[in-house]
Amino acid sequence: MDGECGAAPAPGPGEPAAAAPARAPARARRRRKAAKERKEAAAAIPRGRPKSGRVWKDPGKKRFSHMIQDKALRSSWARKLKERQERRLVQDLARQLQEGKQREKEEKKRRREENMKRRLENERRAEIVQVIRNPLKLKRAKKKQLRRVEKRDTLALLQKAPVARKAAKE
């Protein structure tokens, strides 16, 4: 238990005070030495009071990500070729993904246009059409009725209509 916690037992009445640290394990001694060095280093640099107010906390160490890591001065030719190949593969993959997105977008746009065209044709087919030959009827119509009236090119309807009448008369 003495070695685990790192504290040396208090010297007995017959033992000299200097002999106590000698019995402590080497790991505990190293730990105490490192702590002492840290305290000395901290004492050398005067530090102000921390903003948080936690004066008992020692300043944080640098993170691993803050360490400056230098690259090797030269990379081998094989490694350069491998990196270039990987870069090319990544670019090809990115281009393929982009083209796929573009194709999907165009397909969606084309489908939407087709749907709109089909819907418009269906609406036209389902309309109830009444050809107004007498324009005075429009003058007599009320505002509400006029709102519902839509003008269309009825030339085709007029051409079909006389043919149908002639067939009906004969």
C-alpha positions, 0 to 999 in steps of 0.5 A: 500500500505504501508504494501505491499511494506514493507517500513514504511512511513516517519515520519511527522514533529510532530511525533517521529522517533521511532514510525514509525516502530511500525505501520508497519505490522508484516510480513514486520518487520519479513522480514526486520529482516531476511534480517538484519540477513542474512547481518550480517551472510554474513558480518561475513564470509569474501567472495572473489569476485565472478568469474562472477563479480556479486558482488551484488548477494548474495551466492546461497542457498543449493538446496533441493537435497543437503540436507542429508535425513536420513532413518528411523532406522527400517522399518516394516516387511510388508514394507520389504515384499512389497519392496521385492515383488516389486523388484521381480516383476521388475526383472521378468519384466526385464527378460521377456523383455530380453527374448523377445529381445533375441527371436526376435533376434534369429527369425530375424537371422533364417529368414535372413538365410532362405532368403539367402538360398532361394535366393541362390537356386533361383539363381542356378535354374535361371542359364544358365548351359552349360556343357563343355566337352572339356577343350581346349575350356577353354584354348581358351576362353578370360579373360572376358569370363573366369571371368564369368565361374563358376565351378559346380558339374555337375555329376547330370547333366551328369547323367540326360543328357544321359538318356534324349539323349537315350529317344530322340534317341528312 
